[in-house]
Amino acid sequence: MIILNCLAVLIVSIVVSILGNIIGIGGGIILVPFFIYYLHLSSVIASGLSLFTIVVSSIGGTYAFIKQKTIDYKLFVVIISFILPGIIIGSIVNKFIKTQQFAIIFPLWVIIIGIFSLVSAKKNLLKFNGQSTTNIIKHSNLLRFISFLAGFVSGFFGVGIGGIMGTYLVAVEEISPRTAFSTLIMTMTITSLIGFIVHLTNTNDYLSVWLLYAIFLFIGAVSGSQIGAYISSALDLKTLRVYQGWIILFLGFFLFLGNIVKI
């Protein structure tokens, strides 16, 4: 059984890392339910392992995007400054939420993000022909608030920041999807690392569980991140936005229906 679980962890981590680096989401919307429903881990451990995978995947993706020169470093500094406090607070709050409550809240959040992403993708015509834009922030205060909110959600649920930040940057700030997603992958390297450390300190009694799955998560995340970054560079900008919305929305409804069946 342990061998099968480890093999499943490896396969799932590869898949989510590919998806994460293609559409700018960390993959936590797949990993967290997988850890809770399939491996029967607590929400704290599930969120922590998810963040660990996002860290590894983001590092690999960041390296690839740096070579592709699609990262906006000024935007990165602005976002990271306000996301960090949010992710620390969110990771701490997660400790006080029961797994059953977590399982109910999580799908609803995923559905909301998916709908928002799809609606914004259809309402906003993409005006970017290349990968280079001025990337001027139009709503500085709103960007700070959304960054903090994305950090809190990331720390609380153990997911990446792409669902909120990617949609906001493209739909509201009108930044090139490829630039936005590439920059967010780099941001997730740091934000997820902070959240992972906080979760790890809250679950130090389960180090054997962490170490067992972390090895396979690491291998899968490294492999998937390189594949995802390569595929991302070949996709059309509008395709990236549509894929993000539909994948998030599908997963949200799938998890929601899964909870109904259990009830």
C-alpha positions as CSV (number, residue, x, y, z in Angstrom):
1,M,0.0,0.0,0.0
2,I,2.8,2.4,0.8
3,I,4.5,1.7,-2.5
4,L,1.2,2.4,-4.4
5,N,0.7,5.6,-2.4
6,C,4.3,6.8,-3.3
7,L,3.8,5.9,-6.9
8,A,0.5,7.9,-7.0
9,V,2.2,10.8,-5.3
10,L,4.9,10.8,-8.0
11,I,2.4,10.7,-10.9
12,V,0.1,13.4,-9.4
13,S,3.1,15.7,-8.6
14,I,4.3,15.5,-12.3
15,V,0.8,16.3,-13.6
16,V,0.2,19.3,-11.3
17,S,3.7,20.7,-11.9
18,I,3.0,20.6,-15.7
19,L,-0.3,22.2,-15.3
20,G,1.0,24.8,-12.8
21,N,3.8,26.0,-15.1
22,I,1.4,26.1,-18.1
23,I,-1.5,28.1,-16.6
24,G,0.3,29.9,-13.7
25,I,-1.3,28.0,-10.8
26,G,0.6,26.2,-8.2
27,G,-1.2,22.9,-8.4
28,G,-2.5,23.0,-4.9
29,I,-6.1,22.8,-6.1
30,I,-5.3,19.2,-7.2
31,L,-2.7,18.2,-4.5
32,V,-4.7,19.3,-1.4
33,P,-7.8,17.2,-2.2
34,F,-5.5,14.3,-3.3
35,F,-3.8,14.3,0.1
36,I,-7.0,14.7,2.1
37,Y,-9.3,12.3,0.2
38,Y,-6.9,9.7,-1.2
39,L,-4.1,9.6,1.4
40,H,-6.4,10.7,4.3
41,L,-4.0,13.3,5.7
42,S,-5.0,16.2,7.9
43,S,-5.6,19.6,6.3
44,V,-2.4,21.0,7.9
45,I,-0.2,18.2,6.5
46,A,-2.0,18.3,3.2
47,S,-1.5,22.0,2.8
48,G,2.2,21.8,3.9
49,L,3.0,19.0,1.4
50,S,1.2,20.9,-1.3
51,L,3.3,24.0,-0.6
52,F,6.4,21.9,-0.7
53,T,5.6,20.6,-4.2
54,I,4.8,24.1,-5.3
55,V,8.2,25.3,-4.0
56,V,10.1,22.7,-6.0
57,S,7.9,23.1,-9.1
58,S,8.3,26.9,-9.0
59,I,12.0,26.8,-8.7
60,G,12.2,24.6,-11.8
61,G,9.7,26.8,-13.6
62,T,11.5,30.0,-12.6
63,Y,14.8,28.8,-14.0
64,A,13.1,28.1,-17.3
65,F,11.3,31.4,-17.4
66,I,14.5,33.3,-16.6
67,K,16.1,31.8,-19.6
68,Q,13.0,32.7,-21.7
69,K,13.2,36.3,-20.3
70,T,9.5,36.5,-19.5
71,I,9.7,37.6,-15.9
72,D,9.0,41.2,-14.8
73,Y,11.3,41.8,-11.8
74,K,9.7,45.1,-10.8
75,L,6.3,43.6,-10.6
76,F,7.8,40.7,-8.7
77,V,9.1,43.0,-5.9
78,V,5.7,44.8,-5.6
79,I,3.8,41.6,-5.3
80,I,6.1,39.7,-2.9
81,S,6.2,42.7,-0.5
82,F,2.5,42.3,0.3
83,I,2.0,38.6,-0.2
84,L,4.4,37.5,2.5
85,P,2.5,38.8,5.5
86,G,-0.7,37.3,4.1
87,I,0.8,33.8,3.6
88,I,2.2,33.7,7.1
89,I,-1.1,34.7,8.7
90,G,-3.0,32.2,6.5
91,S,-0.7,29.4,7.4
92,I,-1.2,30.1,11.1
93,V,-5.0,30.3,10.8
94,N,-5.1,26.9,9.0
95,K,-4.0,25.3,12.2
96,F,-7.3,26.2,13.9
97,I,-9.6,24.8,11.1
98,K,-10.8,21.2,11.3
99,T,-10.2,19.0,8.2
100,Q,-14.0,18.5,7.7
101,Q,-14.6,22.3,7.6
102,F,-11.6,22.7,5.3
103,A,-13.0,20.2,2.9
104,I,-16.2,22.2,2.6
105,I,-14.6,25.6,2.2
106,F,-11.9,24.6,-0.3
107,P,-14.2,23.6,-3.3
108,L,-16.3,26.8,-3.0
109,W,-13.2,28.9,-3.2
110,V,-11.9,27.0,-6.2
111,I,-15.2,27.5,-8.0
112,I,-15.3,31.2,-7.3
113,I,-11.8,31.7,-8.7
114,G,-12.6,29.5,-11.8
115,I,-15.7,31.6,-12.6
116,F,-13.9,34.9,-12.1
117,S,-11.1,33.7,-14.3
118,L,-13.4,32.6,-17.2
119,V,-15.6,35.7,-17.1
120,S,-12.6,38.0,-17.1
121,A,-11.0,36.1,-20.0
122,K,-14.0,36.5,-22.2
123,K,-14.6,40.2,-21.3
124,N,-11.1,41.4,-21.8
125,L,-9.7,41.3,-25.3
126,L,-6.0,40.5,-25.2
127,K,-4.0,43.3,-26.9
128,F,-0.6,41.7,-26.6
129,N,1.2,40.4,-29.6
130,G,4.6,39.7,-28.0
131,Q,6.0,39.0,-24.6
132,S,7.3,42.5,-23.8
133,T,4.9,45.2,-22.4
134,T,5.3,48.3,-20.3
135,N,3.6,46.5,-17.4
136,I,2.5,49.7,-15.8
137,I,0.5,49.2,-12.6
138,K,-2.8,51.1,-12.9
139,H,-4.3,50.4,-9.4
140,S,-1.4,50.3,-6.9
141,N,-3.5,50.2,-3.7
142,L,-5.8,47.5,-5.2
143,L,-2.7,45.5,-6.2
144,R,-1.4,45.6,-2.7
145,F,-4.7,44.4,-1.2
146,I,-5.1,41.6,-3.8
147,S,-1.5,40.5,-3.2
148,F,-2.2,40.2,0.6
149,L,-5.4,38.4,0.0
150,A,-3.7,35.9,-2.4
151,G,-1.0,35.3,0.2
152,F,-3.6,34.6,2.9
153,V,-5.4,32.1,0.6
154,S,-2.2,30.5,-0.4
155,G,-1.1,30.0,3.2
156,F,-4.5,28.9,4.4
157,F,-5.4,26.4,1.6
158,G,-1.8,25.3,0.7
159,V,-2.3,26.4,-2.9
160,G,-0.4,28.7,-5.2
161,I,-1.2,32.4,-5.9
162,G,-1.9,32.0,-9.6
163,G,-5.7,31.6,-9.3
164,I,-6.2,35.0,-7.8
165,M,-3.1,37.0,-8.9
166,G,-3.0,35.7,-12.4
167,T,-6.6,36.6,-13.1
168,Y,-6.2,40.0,-11.5
169,L,-3.0,41.0,-13.3
170,V,-4.3,40.1,-16.7
171,A,-8.0,41.2,-16.3
172,V,-7.6,44.3,-14.2
173,E,-4.0,45.5,-14.8
174,E,-4.0,44.2,-18.4
175,I,-0.5,42.7,-18.1
176,S,0.5,40.1,-20.7
177,P,-0.6,36.7,-19.5
178,R,2.8,35.1,-20.3
179,T,4.6,37.9,-18.3
180,A,2.1,37.7,-15.5
181,F,2.2,33.9,-15.1
182,S,6.0,33.7,-15.4
183,T,6.4,36.4,-12.7
184,L,3.9,34.6,-10.5
185,I,5.8,31.3,-10.8
186,M,8.9,33.1,-9.5
187,T,6.8,34.7,-6.7
188,M,5.4,31.3,-5.7
189,T,8.9,30.0,-5.0
190,I,9.2,32.3,-2.1
191,T,5.6,32.5,-0.9
192,S,5.2,28.7,-0.9
193,L,8.5,28.2,0.9
194,I,7.4,30.5,3.7
195,G,4.0,28.8,4.0
196,F,5.7,25.4,3.9
197,I,8.0,26.3,6.8
198,V,5.1,27.6,8.9
199,H,3.2,24.4,8.3
200,L,6.2,22.2,9.0
201,T,6.7,23.8,12.4
202,N,3.1,23.2,13.2
203,T,3.3,19.4,12.4
204,N,6.7,18.4,13.6
205,D,5.2,15.3,15.1
206,Y,4.7,13.9,11.6
207,L,8.1,14.2,10.2
208,S,8.1,10.6,8.9
209,V,5.1,11.4,6.8
210,W,6.7,14.5,5.4
211,L,9.9,12.8,4.5
212,L,8.3,9.8,2.9
213,Y,6.2,11.7,0.4
214,A,8.5,14.7,0.0
215,I,11.1,12.6,-1.9
216,F,8.6,11.5,-4.6
217,L,7.0,15.0,-4.7
218,F,10.4,16.5,-5.3
219,I,11.2,14.2,-8.2
220,G,7.7,14.7,-9.8
221,A,7.8,18.5,-9.3
222,V,11.2,18.9,-10.9
223,S,10.3,16.8,-14.0
224,G,6.8,18.4,-14.4
225,S,8.0,22.0,-14.1
226,Q,10.4,21.7,-17.0
227,I,7.8,20.1,-19.2
228,G,5.2,22.7,-18.3
229,A,7.5,25.6,-18.9
230,Y,8.4,24.3,-22.3
231,I,4.7,23.8,-23.3
232,S,3.8,27.2,-21.9
233,S,6.3,28.9,-24.3
234,A,4.6,27.4,-27.3
235,L,1.0,28.2,-26.3
236,D,-1.1,31.2,-27.5
237,L,-1.7,33.9,-24.9
238,K,-5.4,33.7,-25.0
239,T,-5.2,29.9,-24.8
240,L,-3.4,30.2,-21.4
241,R,-6.2,32.4,-20.0
242,V,-9.0,30.0,-21.1
243,Y,-7.2,26.9,-20.0
244,Q,-6.6,28.4,-16.5
245,G,-10.3,29.2,-16.0
246,W,-11.7,25.9,-17.2
247,I,-9.3,23.7,-15.3
248,I,-9.9,25.6,-12.1
249,L,-13.7,25.6,-12.5
250,F,-13.8,21.9,-13.4
251,L,-11.7,20.9,-10.4
252,G,-13.9,23.1,-8.1
253,F,-17.1,21.4,-9.2
254,F,-15.5,17.9,-9.0
255,L,-14.5,18.5,-5.4
256,F,-17.9,20.0,-4.5
257,L,-19.8,17.0,-5.9
258,G,-17.4,14.7,-4.1
259,N,-18.4,16.3,-0.8
260,I,-22.1,15.9,-1.6
261,V,-21.7,12.2,-2.4
262,K,-19.9,11.7,1.0
263,I,-22.7,13.5,2.8
